[in-house]
Amino acid sequence: MNTPVASEETRRRIADLAADSGIGTVHLLGWRDLDDAEAGGSEIHAHNIASIWTQAGLAVTMRTSSSAGRPARATRDGYAVSRRGNRYTVFPRSAAAELTGRLGPCDGLVEIWNGMPFLSPLWRRGPRMIWLHHIHGPMWAMSQPGPIAAAGVALEERIAPRLYRRQHVVTLSSSSQAELIEHGFDPGLVEVIPPGVDPGFTPGGERSSTPLAVAVGRLVPVKDFPRLVAAFAKVHAAVPGARLEIVGEGYERPTIEAAIARAGAGEFVRLRGRTSDAELLDLYRSAWVVTSASIREGWGMTITEAGSCGTPAVVTDIAGHADAVVDGSSGLLAVDEQALVDGLVRVLGDVAERDRLGAGALRRAATLTWEHAALANFEVLATDAAERKGGRARSSRGAALVSTT
């Protein structure tokens, strides 16, 4: 959708914090950027915040891995993008680029920890913060061979939390915050800042004339689309005419196609692939419900996008989803596959319930803005800068940010 445009007041407040903290240039280190073929919610999050920071006068550079068909250097909505290295070498190469100054001056660093950390506490001494949307846990075994998966889990869950114990960490939801604390992160340094919702997602158009569920996400194991297909075959048997549209692309498409064939669901489950922004908006508006069988999420951005269109959700009860959805008010959380089936049947089969949850989804989504996310995240970075200086900085939330010793 469209890049969010910050109000003059938000731009001023970020600019004031930047002046007080001495942070004029910011580098973001990420695994992928928004133009990558496998980009998802994490990349949308980084792009929207970087764009608003740029609107406030900050010089922002995002360092990521190379992307097929994309140039090594680019500019997007005011911030610079530097793409070097593959999915593995991006980590040491990014650290080397920072240490040698090849990316230019850096007053504040944002490390986007997406499974594998950049280990910035080992080599960065200046102001920094971490974006860690969730612990990846079983995702390692889904995408990597056994020994690599075991090493990844050990690094993420046992080794790295000790290394980052004095570092400010931002996550998207209270349920993810609880997960991080359980794995050893300092409760006093893990802050929850929910993502925003693109203002382009609004109610409109007409609902489908037949029961329609929509699921949006990359076709990768963690989204568990085969389980969703199996569940929806049961939904279709209970709700005549019910259809499921799956939006997204990824390397697990053959596995999902096999699951559709196995369930005999070819006539009512469709893999749409990638869609345009306008097509996605139309789908959200026409759907009766948005659904997900995902195993891990930092938030579940598609839930609140659909909610902004007045479309309720029936999704798995996992960290992230449990915050994006207000259970029983904006949607339903399902503890297992049968509960997912029951919830979908309930919402698709009861217009009064669907309307009630749709109104709640609108209320929930209205509380989430990218302006708030961008400002709150910069406050955390400014706090870290103040603590390192041993001084104080103003907070636009109205509280003093006090240094620690």
RARA-V964594 format. One line per field, one symbol per residue. burial: + if it has 9 or more other ideal C-beta (glycine too) atoms within 8 Angstrom, else -. A space follows every 10 residues. Layout:
# RARA-V964594
burial = ???
This chain:
# RARA-V964594
burial = ---+-+---+ ++++++++-+ +++-++++++ ++++++--+- ++++++++++ ++++++++-+ +++++++--+ ---+-+--++ +++++----+ +-++++++-- --+--+++++ ++++++++++ +--+-+++++ ++++++-+++ --+----+++ -+++++++-+ +-+++-++++ +++-++++++ +-+++---++ ++++++++-- +-----++-- ++++++++++ -+++++++++ ++++++-++- -+++++++-+ -++--+++++ +-+-+--++- ++--+-+--+ ++++++++++ ++++++++++ ++++++++++ ++++++++++ +++++-+-++ ++++--+-++ ++++++++-- --++--++++ +++++--+-+ ++++++++++ ++++++++-- --++++---- +-+--
